Amino acid sequence: MSENHTESTQETRTRILEAAVKVFATKGYHDAKVDDIVSEAQTSKGAFYFYFPSKQDIFIALSDTFADLLENKLSEAMQSESHGLQQMDAALRVSLGLFSQYRGLAKIALVQAVGLGAVFEERRRAINDRLTRLVQTRLESAVVEGSIPPLNTDLAARAWVGVLNEVVTNWIYTGSPSLDETLPALRLFLARSIGVPEKKLPFTEA
């Protein structure tokens, strides 16, 4: 396969995925049709089914794409900081930025996947579990270095992810307040929830 052909096929797949984001975000999973995605992507049904056997498969692919993007960006952000609290703050800022930038993908992964059946619920739970593991690892590091008091890091991580999901879900539905506006109060609330005195915080509420 030539390099140009490889690039062309990758571009077609990407175009189909981007079209699917728009269609799912606008119509919802049940009302979206493969024909809608094909029309939005300006491609053929044959091209669609070459990459994705069904509407369910492309929906799952989008959920996995968002999970991979989120995990990779959060890992990069946290690795750029040397201490636990700074790592968690970087992760919070980056995650809210990604949700804002990729609102359509976030809606698919966090909102539309709810109640669609076991396969979709498994993917949604997998995203939550991946985020929870990332948060838990950094909380454990913060405990070891003495930045935060000893605590049940699994429970705390799940609580943090739950709070973030609720804030983002509310924003997806209402558009208000913006995620940037929620950052100061959210970061302060999460820090206090793990027993960090305000004077020890590596940031201040704006």
GUSE-35003 format. One line per field, with one value per atom (N, C-alpha, C): atom name; x, y, z; chain. Coordinates in Angstrom, 3 decimals. Example, Ala and Ser with C-alpha at 12.3 -4.5 7.8 and 13.67 -1.06 7.14 Angstrom:
BEGIN
at	[N; CA; C; N; CA; C]
east	[13.190; 12.300; 13.200; 12.850; 13.670; 12.900]
north	[-5.690; -4.500; -3.300; -2.250; -1.060; 0.030]
up	[7.800; 7.800; 7.800; 7.080; 7.140; 7.870]
ch	[A; A; A; A; A; A]
REM end
This chain:
BEGIN
at	[N; CA; C; N; CA; C; N; CA; C; N; CA; C; N; CA; C; N; CA; C; N; CA; C; N; CA; C; N; CA; C; N; CA; C; N; CA; C; N; CA; C; N; CA; C; N; CA; C; N; CA; C; N; CA; C; N; CA; C; N; CA; C; N; CA; C; N; CA; C; N; CA; C; N; CA; C; N; CA; C; N; CA; C; N; CA; C; N; CA; C; N; CA; C; N; CA; C; N; CA; C; N; CA; C; N; CA; C; N; CA; C; N; CA; C; N; CA; C; N; CA; C; N; CA; C; N; CA; C; N; CA; C; N; CA; C; N; CA; C; N; CA; C; N; CA; C; N; CA; C; N; CA; C; N; CA; C; N; CA; C; N; CA; C; N; CA; C; N; CA; C; N; CA; C; N; CA; C; N; CA; C; N; CA; C; N; CA; C; N; CA; C; N; CA; C; N; CA; C; N; CA; C; N; CA; C; N; CA; C; N; CA; C; N; CA; C; N; CA; C; N; CA; C; N; CA; C; N; CA; C; N; CA; C; N; CA; C; N; CA; C; N; CA; C; N; CA; C; N; CA; C; N; CA; C; N; CA; C; N; CA; C; N; CA; C; N; CA; C; N; CA; C; N; CA; C; N; CA; C; N; CA; C; N; CA; C; N; CA; C; N; CA; C; N; CA; C; N; CA; C; N; CA; C; N; CA; C; N; CA; C; N; CA; C; N; CA; C; N; CA; C; N; CA; C; N; CA; C; N; CA; C; N; CA; C; N; CA; C; N; CA; C; N; CA; C; N; CA; C; N; CA; C; N; CA; C; N; CA; C; N; CA; C; N; CA; C; N; CA; C; N; CA; C; N; CA; C; N; CA; C; N; CA; C; N; CA; C; N; CA; C; N; CA; C; N; CA; C; N; CA; C; N; CA; C; N; CA; C; N; CA; C; N; CA; C; N; CA; C; N; CA; C; N; CA; C; N; CA; C; N; CA; C; N; CA; C; N; CA; C; N; CA; C; N; CA; C; N; CA; C; N; CA; C; N; CA; C; N; CA; C; N; CA; C; N; CA; C; N; CA; C; N; CA; C; N; CA; C; N; CA; C; N; CA; C; N; CA; C; N; CA; C; N; CA; C; N; CA; C; N; CA; C; N; CA; C; N; CA; C; N; CA; C; N; CA; C; N; CA; C; N; CA; C; N; CA; C; N; CA; C; N; CA; C; N; CA; C; N; CA; C; N; CA; C; N; CA; C; N; CA; C; N; CA; C; N; CA; C; N; CA; C; N; CA; C; N; CA; C; N; CA; C; N; CA; C; N; CA; C; N; CA; C; N; CA; C; N; CA; C; N; CA; C; N; CA; C; N; CA; C; N; CA; C; N; CA; C; N; CA; C; N; CA; C; N; CA; C; N; CA; C; N; CA; C; N; CA; C; N; CA; C; N; CA; C; N; CA; C; N; CA; C; N; CA; C; N; CA; C; N; CA; C; N; CA; C; N; CA; C; N; CA; C; N; CA; C; N; CA; C; N; CA; C; N; CA; C; N; CA; C; N; CA; C; N; CA; C; N; CA; C; N; CA; C; N; CA; C; N; CA; C; N; CA; C; N; CA; C; N; CA; C; N; CA; C; N; CA; C]
east	[0.851; 0.000; 0.884; 0.619; 1.445; 1.198; 2.190; 2.066; 0.873; 0.684; -0.433; -1.768; -1.841; -3.094; -3.370; -2.299; -2.453; -2.972; -2.399; -2.852; -4.301; -4.651; -6.020; -7.027; -6.705; -7.634; -7.753; -6.658; -6.704; -7.528; -7.397; -8.181; -9.670; -10.004; -11.408; -11.971; -11.217; -11.680; -11.872; -10.907; -11.007; -12.222; -12.461; -13.613; -14.923; -14.988; -16.192; -16.389; -15.308; -15.390; -15.848; -15.287; -15.672; -17.134; -17.580; -18.985; -19.881; -19.447; -20.243; -20.388; -19.339; -19.422; -20.535; -20.566; -21.588; -22.986; -23.137; -24.466; -24.954; -24.110; -24.514; -24.809; -23.956; -24.134; -25.420; -25.819; -27.022; -28.291; -28.250; -29.465; -29.583; -28.474; -28.498; -28.274; -27.921; -27.562; -28.727; -29.895; -31.017; -31.522; -31.560; -32.092; -31.066; -29.811; -28.766; -28.804; -28.629; -28.598; -27.230; -26.875; -25.628; -25.669; -26.840; -26.978; -26.649; -27.026; -26.719; -25.214; -24.519; -23.065; -22.384; -22.842; -22.281; -22.464; -23.651; -23.930; -23.055; -22.932; -22.111; -20.647; -20.185; -18.782; -18.512; -19.577; -19.463; -18.666; -19.109; -18.464; -19.554; -19.195; -20.157; -20.425; -21.551; -21.840; -20.769; -20.246; -19.187; -17.971; -17.628; -16.482; -16.770; -17.991; -18.352; -18.187; -18.779; -18.761; -17.394; -16.531; -15.162; -14.445; -14.723; -14.051; -14.864; -16.177; -17.036; -18.186; -18.228; -19.270; -20.690; -20.831; -22.177; -22.129; -23.315; -23.419; -22.878; -23.126; -22.629; -21.109; -20.477; -19.012; -18.393; -18.983; -18.394; -18.655; -19.780; -20.062; -19.042; -18.759; -17.765; -16.377; -16.073; -14.772; -14.598; -15.664; -15.597; -15.387; -16.074; -15.892; -14.459; -13.919; -12.543; -11.543; -11.830; -10.955; -10.874; -12.023; -12.041; -11.316; -11.524; -10.857; -9.339; -8.869; -7.432; -6.865; -7.573; -7.133; -7.042; -8.084; -8.126; -7.006; -6.834; -5.801; -4.405; -4.147; -2.819; -2.508; -3.475; -3.250; -3.097; -3.875; -3.754; -2.403; -1.973; -0.671; 0.447; 0.378; 1.394; 1.400; 0.206; 0.104; 0.676; 0.368; 0.833; 2.324; 2.849; 4.285; 5.107; 4.477; 5.199; 5.363; 4.677; 4.765; 5.472; 6.152; 6.966; 6.273; 5.230; 4.595; 3.115; 2.590; 1.238; 0.151; 0.139; -0.930; -0.848; 0.355; 0.508; 0.082; 0.380; -0.021; -1.536; -2.213; -3.663; -4.283; -3.692; -4.212; -4.030; -2.871; -2.626; -3.635; -3.905; -4.860; -6.257; -6.648; -7.974; -8.090; -7.077; -7.112; -7.162; -6.345; -6.298; -7.598; -8.139; -9.372; -10.525; -10.676; -11.739; -11.521; -10.268; -9.968; -10.327; -10.054; -10.372; -11.879; -12.598; -14.050; -14.622; -14.080; -14.550; -14.238; -13.035; -12.596; -13.325; -13.607; -14.232; -15.606; -16.445; -17.763; -18.584; -18.525; -19.280; -18.847; -17.541; -17.017; -17.372; -17.269; -17.608; -19.070; -19.931; -21.357; -21.608; -20.909; -21.057; -20.566; -19.385; -18.756; -19.396; -19.816; -20.273; -21.786; -22.492; -23.940; -24.724; -24.450; -25.260; -25.047; -23.885; -23.612; -24.424; -25.001; -25.782; -27.097; -27.376; -28.665; -28.805; -27.693; -27.777; -27.540; -27.312; -27.091; -25.738; -25.528; -24.345; -23.036; -23.001; -21.760; -21.343; -22.309; -22.017; -21.691; -22.414; -22.146; -20.748; -20.324; -18.973; -17.927; -18.145; -17.207; -17.220; -18.410; -18.508; -17.815; -18.031; -17.389; -15.876; -15.439; -14.002; -13.340; -14.017; -13.480; -13.353; -14.404; -14.356; -13.240; -13.081; -12.044; -10.642; -10.446; -9.138; -8.812; -9.792; -9.583; -9.336; -10.099; -9.948; -8.549; -8.027; -6.683; -5.629; -5.793; -4.854; -4.867; -6.067; -6.208; -5.679; -6.023; -5.604; -4.081; -3.428; -1.966; -1.332; -1.879; -1.319; -1.653; -2.822; -3.158; -2.236; -1.935; -1.025; 0.355; 0.800; 2.092; 2.069; 0.943; 0.823; 0.838; 0.238; 0.259; 1.696; 2.410; 3.781; 4.685; 4.521; 5.389; 4.936; 3.765; 3.289; 2.493; 2.123; 1.341; -0.090; -0.598; -1.954; -1.913; -2.872; -2.895; -3.285; -2.954; -3.342; -4.863; -5.280; -6.705; -6.931; -8.200; -8.575; -8.508; -7.406; -7.184; -8.141; -8.562; -9.526; -10.858; -11.334; -12.605; -12.511; -11.411; -11.242; -11.188; -10.477; -10.358; -11.716; -12.498; -13.826; -14.742; -14.608; -15.407; -15.014; -13.725; -13.261; -13.796; -13.694; -14.171; -15.684; -16.386; -17.834; -18.219; -17.524; -17.790; -17.513; -16.392; -16.037; -17.078; -17.518; -18.541; -19.826; -20.230; -21.473; -21.350; -20.228; -20.016; -20.015; -19.299; -19.205; -20.559; -21.249; -22.556; -23.542; -23.553; -24.431; -24.091; -22.797; -22.373; -22.781; -22.671; -23.067; -24.549; -25.366; -26.807; -27.183; -26.541; -26.992; -26.068; -24.799; -23.829; -23.398; -23.904; -23.612; -23.530; -22.596; -21.521; -20.471; -19.621; -18.552; -17.602; -16.907; -15.990; -14.848; -14.443; -13.417; -13.900; -15.179; -15.740; -15.798; -15.954; -16.069; -14.718; -13.628; -12.310; -11.889; -11.942; -11.447; -12.164; -13.496; -14.256; -14.102; -14.032; -13.920; -12.584; -11.505; -10.189; -10.087; -10.684; -10.650; -11.478; -12.656; -13.523; -12.840; -12.226; -11.582; -10.388; -9.627; -8.482; -8.951; -9.978; -10.506; -11.069; -11.586; -12.199; -11.185; -9.903; -8.870; -8.044; -8.585; -7.973; -6.771; -6.673; -5.535; -5.883; -5.141; -5.396; -5.208; -6.034; -5.979; -4.603; -3.903; -2.592; -1.551; -1.825; -0.885; -1.187; -2.256; -2.636; -1.629; -1.281; -0.329; -0.988; -2.206; -2.938; -3.869; -4.423; -5.375; -6.649; -7.758; -9.033; -9.093; -9.446; -9.487; -10.771]
north	[-1.200; 0.000; 1.247; 2.167; 3.364; 4.284; 5.186; 6.145; 7.059; 7.501; 8.390; 7.712; 6.413; 5.683; 5.520; 5.268; 5.131; 6.422; 7.551; 8.849; 9.100; 8.702; 8.924; 8.126; 6.856; 6.036; 6.540; 7.015; 7.559; 8.830; 9.649; 10.883; 10.570; 9.539; 9.146; 8.662; 7.845; 7.348; 8.505; 9.426; 10.579; 11.428; 11.619; 12.421; 11.768; 10.448; 9.728; 9.869; 9.753; 9.905; 11.312; 12.316; 13.701; 13.947; 13.356; 13.491; 12.809; 11.657; 10.917; 11.712; 12.409; 13.245; 14.265; 14.944; 15.966; 15.366; 14.231; 13.620; 13.091; 12.367; 11.824; 12.951; 13.959; 15.056; 15.821; 15.884; 16.622; 15.787; 14.547; 13.729; 12.695; 12.396; 11.311; 9.980; 8.978; 7.680; 7.035; 6.974; 6.243; 6.875; 8.199; 8.879; 9.050; 8.888; 9.012; 7.806; 8.046; 6.989; 6.966; 5.787; 5.679; 6.621; 6.740; 7.658; 9.098; 9.494; 10.846; 11.060; 10.065; 10.159; 10.182; 9.321; 9.264; 10.599; 11.185; 12.471; 13.579; 13.599; 14.616; 14.484; 13.240; 12.979; 13.125; 13.243; 13.328; 12.150; 10.960; 9.745; 8.737; 7.485; 6.455; 5.492; 4.773; 3.746; 2.663; 2.380; 1.377; 1.777; 3.070; 3.562; 3.455; 3.820; 3.722; 2.298; 1.343; -0.044; -0.700; -0.106; -0.602; -0.411; 0.722; 1.038; 0.625; 0.675; 0.433; -0.496; -1.700; -2.660; -2.193; -1.261; -0.840; 0.528; 1.086; 2.344; 2.171; 1.024; 0.764; 0.804; 0.246; 0.193; 1.577; 2.463; 3.800; 4.599; 4.358; 5.022; 4.594; 3.310; 2.796; 3.331; 3.405; 3.939; 5.382; 6.156; 7.545; 7.617; 6.771; 6.736; 6.376; 5.380; 4.956; 6.044; 6.746; 7.833; 8.917; 9.274; 10.321; 9.848; 8.594; 8.061; 8.070; 7.670; 7.663; 9.082; 10.001; 11.397; 11.962; 11.725; 12.250; 11.667; 10.359; 9.714; 10.191; 10.293; 10.711; 12.151; 13.041; 14.442; 14.637; 13.911; 14.023; 13.498; 12.386; 11.829; 12.807; 13.424; 14.412; 15.600; 16.066; 17.237; 16.929; 15.753; 15.403; 15.123; 14.572; 14.296; 15.573; 16.671; 17.942; 18.612; 18.081; 18.629; 17.627; 18.144; 17.256; 16.796; 17.503; 17.157; 16.816; 16.030; 15.494; 16.523; 17.573; 18.571; 19.343; 19.689; 20.375; 19.478; 18.181; 17.230; 17.161; 17.134; 17.049; 18.331; 19.468; 20.720; 20.796; 20.340; 20.324; 19.413; 18.267; 17.322; 17.925; 18.632; 19.248; 20.312; 21.159; 22.216; 21.626; 20.615; 20.009; 19.280; 18.556; 17.809; 18.753; 19.839; 20.798; 21.446; 21.700; 22.258; 21.304; 20.018; 19.025; 18.848; 18.825; 18.708; 19.902; 21.089; 22.282; 22.197; 21.739; 21.677; 20.603; 19.481; 18.338; 18.043; 19.051; 18.908; 17.788; 17.673; 16.621; 15.238; 15.013; 13.723; 13.460; 14.492; 14.337; 13.956; 14.558; 14.239; 12.785; 12.296; 10.905; 9.957; 10.241; 9.316; 9.341; 10.512; 10.646; 10.707; 11.140; 11.334; 10.312; 10.260; 9.405; 7.922; 7.546; 6.126; 5.558; 6.437; 5.984; 5.382; 4.172; 3.547; 2.919; 2.787; 2.204; 0.701; 0.120; -1.319; -1.677; -2.973; -3.471; -3.088; -3.169; -2.874; -1.422; -0.524; 0.892; 1.220; 0.589; 0.833; 0.360; -0.739; -1.244; -0.229; 0.395; 1.400; 2.627; 3.062; 4.236; 3.992; 2.817; 2.477; 2.386; 1.911; 1.795; 3.163; 4.164; 5.524; 6.023; 5.816; 6.229; 5.529; 4.231; 3.472; 3.944; 4.281; 4.768; 6.109; 6.980; 8.268; 8.071; 7.152; 6.894; 6.387; 5.486; 4.953; 6.056; 6.951; 8.064; 8.940; 9.305; 10.153; 9.438; 8.184; 7.437; 7.354; 7.117; 7.028; 8.328; 9.468; 10.756; 11.071; 10.677; 10.873; 10.049; 8.839; 7.996; 8.638; 9.233; 9.925; 11.112; 11.822; 12.987; 12.568; 11.418; 10.904; 10.558; 9.887; 9.463; 10.666; 11.706; 12.877; 13.816; 13.525; 14.330; 15.559; 15.675; 16.826; 16.784; 15.551; 15.373; 14.323; 14.360; 13.361; 11.996; 10.917; 9.568; 9.478; 8.758; 8.611; 7.408; 7.033; 5.956; 6.532; 6.281; 6.923; 6.420; 5.168; 4.650; 5.378; 5.496; 6.187; 7.659; 8.311; 9.722; 9.937; 9.053; 9.182; 9.010; 8.042; 7.839; 9.030; 9.603; 10.779; 11.960; 12.137; 13.225; 13.053; 11.838; 11.583; 11.782; 11.376; 11.569; 13.039; 13.833; 15.272; 15.892; 15.526; 16.069; 15.684; 14.421; 13.965; 14.780; 15.042; 15.776; 17.216; 17.854; 19.237; 19.313; 18.392; 18.403; 18.056; 17.069; 16.684; 17.840; 18.550; 19.721; 20.771; 20.975; 21.944; 21.493; 20.182; 19.672; 19.933; 19.738; 19.940; 21.421; 22.240; 23.635; 24.662; 24.329; 25.286; 26.340; 26.228; 27.247; 26.607; 27.052; 28.001; 27.335; 28.136; 27.563; 26.789; 25.841; 25.046; 25.892; 26.913; 27.834; 28.526; 28.874; 29.552; 28.633; 27.347; 26.409; 26.060; 26.293; 25.817; 26.295; 27.590; 28.027; 27.356; 27.366; 26.779; 25.264; 24.642; 23.184; 22.707; 23.368; 22.942; 23.130; 24.190; 24.428; 23.382; 23.066; 22.060; 20.693; 20.298; 18.989; 18.911; 19.995; 20.005; 19.884; 20.618; 20.546; 19.164; 18.487; 17.169; 16.116; 16.371; 15.417; 15.977; 16.995; 17.477; 18.369; 19.055; 19.942; 21.337; 21.853; 23.210; 24.226; 25.257; 26.227; 26.871; 27.055; 27.702; 26.845; 25.527; 24.627; 24.445; 25.046; 24.851; 25.542; 24.879; 25.468; 26.437; 26.869; 27.816; 28.598; 29.653; 30.446; 30.574; 30.732; 30.858; 32.215; 32.174; 33.405; 34.151]
up	[0.000; 0.000; 0.000; -0.929; -1.032; 0.141; 0.380; 1.476; 1.252; -0.014; -0.312; -0.070; -0.416; -0.200; 1.287; 2.064; 3.520; 4.117; 3.677; 4.169; 3.783; 2.554; 2.078; 2.891; 3.184; 3.950; 5.386; 5.960; 7.311; 7.345; 6.325; 6.247; 6.138; 5.363; 5.218; 6.550; 7.252; 8.554; 9.534; 9.537; 10.437; 10.095; 8.815; 8.383; 8.816; 8.732; 9.162; 10.666; 11.421; 12.876; 13.253; 12.601; 12.906; 12.553; 11.459; 11.081; 12.098; 12.590; 13.577; 14.865; 15.272; 16.474; 16.314; 15.180; 14.940; 14.936; 14.265; 14.140; 15.479; 16.195; 17.500; 18.488; 18.499; 19.450; 19.174; 17.920; 17.545; 17.685; 17.208; 17.135; 18.249; 18.913; 19.881; 19.195; 19.985; 19.412; 18.662; 19.285; 18.698; 17.408; 17.341; 16.162; 15.047; 15.369; 14.349; 13.415; 12.142; 11.136; 10.459; 9.972; 9.219; 8.022; 7.381; 6.241; 6.631; 7.855; 8.329; 8.416; 8.947; 9.107; 7.741; 6.853; 5.497; 4.784; 4.916; 4.280; 4.862; 6.193; 6.848; 6.453; 6.294; 5.949; 4.452; 3.669; 2.213; 1.666; 2.080; 1.627; 1.263; 1.115; 0.712; 1.861; 1.740; 2.736; 2.724; 1.541; 1.441; 2.249; 2.191; 2.965; 4.450; 4.840; 6.264; 6.764; 6.060; 6.533; 6.370; 5.575; 5.484; 6.816; 7.480; 8.740; 9.964; 9.852; 11.015; 10.633; 11.198; 10.841; 11.151; 12.106; 12.501; 13.172; 13.402; 14.137; 15.556; 16.155; 17.506; 17.533; 16.510; 16.487; 16.396; 15.608; 15.502; 16.774; 17.429; 18.704; 19.748; 19.805; 20.750; 20.410; 19.118; 18.700; 19.164; 19.092; 19.545; 21.059; 21.800; 23.250; 23.612; 22.919; 23.184; 22.790; 21.691; 21.241; 22.299; 22.861; 23.888; 25.150; 25.534; 26.722; 26.547; 25.364; 25.093; 25.134; 24.496; 24.471; 25.882; 26.671; 28.029; 28.883; 28.825; 29.634; 29.240; 27.937; 27.474; 27.887; 27.707; 28.050; 29.557; 30.334; 31.789; 32.259; 31.686; 32.058; 31.740; 30.566; 30.178; 31.140; 31.482; 32.364; 33.741; 34.263; 35.600; 35.638; 34.558; 34.519; 34.457; 34.062; 33.972; 35.333; 36.357; 37.713; 38.624; 39.644; 40.478; 41.756; 42.211; 43.472; 43.269; 44.200; 44.082; 43.887; 44.719; 44.612; 43.299; 42.891; 41.608; 40.455; 40.580; 39.542; 39.433; 40.565; 40.556; 40.005; 40.337; 39.817; 38.303; 37.822; 36.375; 35.678; 36.285; 35.700; 35.629; 36.672; 36.695; 35.607; 35.500; 34.485; 33.072; 32.833; 31.504; 31.179; 32.139; 31.875; 31.553; 32.304; 32.010; 30.639; 30.301; 28.985; 27.859; 28.053; 27.029; 26.868; 28.004; 27.913; 27.153; 27.395; 26.689; 25.201; 24.878; 23.488; 22.705; 23.365; 22.684; 23.294; 23.284; 23.926; 23.290; 21.970; 21.298; 21.724; 21.792; 22.231; 23.690; 24.511; 25.927; 26.090; 25.295; 25.361; 25.007; 23.992; 23.579; 24.661; 25.197; 26.144; 27.525; 27.985; 29.366; 29.525; 28.499; 28.620; 27.800; 26.496; 25.634; 25.877; 26.385; 26.624; 27.780; 28.606; 29.759; 29.279; 29.731; 29.446; 28.075; 27.323; 25.985; 25.966; 27.125; 27.164; 27.743; 27.914; 28.621; 27.937; 26.615; 25.896; 26.112; 26.002; 26.171; 27.622; 28.547; 29.965; 30.338; 29.737; 29.998; 29.550; 28.385; 27.895; 28.809; 29.203; 30.063; 31.393; 31.954; 33.215; 33.042; 31.882; 31.631; 31.640; 31.073; 31.086; 32.521; 33.307; 34.715; 35.469; 35.214; 35.911; 35.535; 34.275; 33.838; 34.504; 34.563; 35.238; 36.722; 37.316; 38.748; 39.069; 38.242; 38.485; 38.396; 37.417; 37.297; 38.552; 38.980; 40.156; 41.394; 41.552; 42.734; 42.831; 41.704; 41.696; 42.190; 41.744; 42.152; 43.608; 44.048; 45.459; 46.351; 45.941; 46.712; 46.794; 45.680; 45.689; 46.643; 46.647; 47.534; 48.999; 49.314; 50.679; 51.084; 50.201; 50.490; 50.725; 49.934; 50.077; 51.190; 51.768; 52.883; 52.488; 51.216; 50.761; 51.279; 51.479; 51.996; 53.095; 54.007; 55.081; 54.539; 55.266; 54.831; 54.640; 53.601; 53.329; 52.439; 52.271; 51.362; 49.939; 49.252; 47.950; 46.878; 46.965; 45.981; 46.114; 47.351; 47.582; 47.188; 47.563; 47.234; 45.723; 45.020; 43.570; 42.894; 43.366; 42.777; 43.064; 44.245; 44.578; 43.682; 43.453; 42.580; 41.162; 40.633; 39.275; 39.197; 40.255; 40.286; 40.275; 41.060; 41.094; 39.720; 39.118; 37.809; 36.758; 36.789; 35.844; 35.987; 37.222; 37.452; 36.965; 37.249; 36.806; 35.282; 34.644; 33.185; 32.555; 33.110; 32.569; 32.640; 33.761; 33.886; 32.831; 32.586; 31.579; 30.172; 29.898; 28.588; 28.328; 29.350; 29.199; 29.137; 29.951; 30.105; 29.475; 29.344; 28.817; 29.811; 31.041; 32.045; 33.426; 34.270; 33.944; 33.063; 32.448; 31.635; 32.550; 31.988; 32.803; 33.345; 32.608; 33.129; 34.400; 34.421; 35.585; 36.796; 36.583; 37.700; 38.310; 37.563; 37.997; 39.384; 39.692; 41.009; 42.185; 42.147; 43.249; 43.277; 42.099; 42.033; 42.580; 42.204; 42.679; 44.195; 44.726; 46.163; 46.906; 46.365; 46.979; 47.013; 45.904; 45.837; 46.789; 46.876; 47.792; 49.236; 49.586; 50.949; 51.256; 50.236; 50.455; 50.873; 50.607; 51.024; 52.177; 52.853; 54.085; 53.919; 52.797; 52.589; 53.118; 54.097; 54.590; 53.476; 53.474; 52.387; 52.259; 53.391; 53.343; 52.636; 52.499; 51.841; 50.363; 49.881; 48.483; 47.557; 46.428; 45.479; 44.521; 44.840; 44.015; 44.912; 44.412; 45.169; 44.365; 45.051; 44.361; 43.677; 42.353; 41.570; 41.852]
ch	[A; A; A; A; A; A; A; A; A; A; A; A; A; A; A; A; A; A; A; A; A; A; A; A; A; A; A; A; A; A; A; A; A; A; A; A; A; A; A; A; A; A; A; A; A; A; A; A; A; A; A; A; A; A; A; A; A; A; A; A; A; A; A; A; A; A; A; A; A; A; A; A; A; A; A; A; A; A; A; A; A; A; A; A; A; A; A; A; A; A; A; A; A; A; A; A; A; A; A; A; A; A; A; A; A; A; A; A; A; A; A; A; A; A; A; A; A; A; A; A; A; A; A; A; A; A; A; A; A; A; A; A; A; A; A; A; A; A; A; A; A; A; A; A; A; A; A; A; A; A; A; A; A; A; A; A; A; A; A; A; A; A; A; A; A; A; A; A; A; A; A; A; A; A; A; A; A; A; A; A; A; A; A; A; A; A; A; A; A; A; A; A; A; A; A; A; A; A; A; A; A; A; A; A; A; A; A; A; A; A; A; A; A; A; A; A; A; A; A; A; A; A; A; A; A; A; A; A; A; A; A; A; A; A; A; A; A; A; A; A; A; A; A; A; A; A; A; A; A; A; A; A; A; A; A; A; A; A; A; A; A; A; A; A; A; A; A; A; A; A; A; A; A; A; A; A; A; A; A; A; A; A; A; A; A; A; A; A; A; A; A; A; A; A; A; A; A; A; A; A; A; A; A; A; A; A; A; A; A; A; A; A; A; A; A; A; A; A; A; A; A; A; A; A; A; A; A; A; A; A; A; A; A; A; A; A; A; A; A; A; A; A; A; A; A; A; A; A; A; A; A; A; A; A; A; A; A; A; A; A; A; A; A; A; A; A; A; A; A; A; A; A; A; A; A; A; A; A; A; A; A; A; A; A; A; A; A; A; A; A; A; A; A; A; A; A; A; A; A; A; A; A; A; A; A; A; A; A; A; A; A; A; A; A; A; A; A; A; A; A; A; A; A; A; A; A; A; A; A; A; A; A; A; A; A; A; A; A; A; A; A; A; A; A; A; A; A; A; A; A; A; A; A; A; A; A; A; A; A; A; A; A; A; A; A; A; A; A; A; A; A; A; A; A; A; A; A; A; A; A; A; A; A; A; A; A; A; A; A; A; A; A; A; A; A; A; A; A; A; A; A; A; A; A; A; A; A; A; A; A; A; A; A; A; A; A; A; A; A; A; A; A; A; A; A; A; A; A; A; A; A; A; A; A; A; A; A; A; A; A; A; A; A; A; A; A; A; A; A; A; A; A; A; A; A; A; A; A; A; A; A; A; A; A; A; A; A; A; A; A; A; A; A; A; A; A; A; A; A; A; A; A; A; A; A; A; A; A; A; A; A; A; A; A; A; A; A; A; A; A; A; A; A; A; A; A; A; A; A; A; A; A; A; A; A; A; A; A]
REM end
